[in-house]
Amino acid sequence: MIATRNDSILQQLSPFVVTTRANRAILDEAPFGLATRWFVDPHMTRWATFFDLLQRLDALTFGPEGMPMDKWVFYNCAELPGFIYGFALEADALSASERDLMGVPAGWSGPVPFSMYIAIPMHEPGSWFGHNLCSLNRTFPQRGFDGLGTITKAIALAAFKVERFYGATQWLSKALHIHTRFGPLDLYTAYTPAHSMAETLTYGFEVTTEKLRYAAGDPAATMRYPEPDITLDARDVPAMQDLQRRIEAGERFVLAGAPSTRGVQVVHPITTVAAGA
């Protein structure tokens, strides 16, 4: 069993996976020895309430930022091509106020999702693209689920058997500190006009068991980050564009750790990678 920064999460919540019967065959059903409790088939109508609850989880996480997903996005981008992995609690174990906020119908006694991670398989063998990470840690702070998002992502990558991971997020994203827990991140874009939000970075890393354990908070796991030689203000668009020009010219950079706050600034540490390194 994996050790985490908050083992009470694994004691109170149980894993679920949303996937088709065909895709389930390539899933690790017990990553780090943690057996999956619920297998949710998107082709089965009996799980209709659960899919409503997934959308509610997403809305509670991203609704205030104007980024909630329609159900067809879940279906087309995650449930059919890949998986959704997360942690849930039986409906009967929720308080009346929690049931009300989540919109749990009176007749539902199945799992209620408290977190989920979505990654989409890519054409490159072993490579996956991170699509969505949600957690109710901040919604229900009384539950004491600190670290739920990071732990969910770490175990999900093991369940999906990811070898090379890619992701895209905004420089001002509150979740960026989660992604940097997986080690130094290779930068593929620093400014991305192809995205709806051009102030987006594209990053990647080789997935190893050590990185997943470190991200989850295993005290026995270690991680080394390089010393930064560049700092990027998360609101400095010209600096993003300049870094993007350098990337397109062939220079390599890694995001070398979590952002820090300096007054109103959010500053990211970046390291130039030597040629041939």
FENCORSUL-V864407 format. One line per field, one symbol per residue. phi: phi as a letter, one per 30 degrees, with the letter a starting at -180 (. if undefined). A space follows every 10 residues. Layout:
phi=???
This chain:
phi=.dcbdbdddd dccbdbbcad dddedcdddb dhicddcccc cddcddcedd ddddddeddd dcedcibdcd dddeddcbdd dbbbcabbbe eddddddddd ddiddedccd dcdcaabcbc dcddeicbcd cabbaceddb dddiceiddd dddddddddd hdcbcbabac dcddcddddd ddjecdccbc bbdddecddc ccbaaddbdd ddddddjddd cbbccdddbb bbddccdedd dddddddddj dcbbdckddb cbicdcccdb cdcdeid
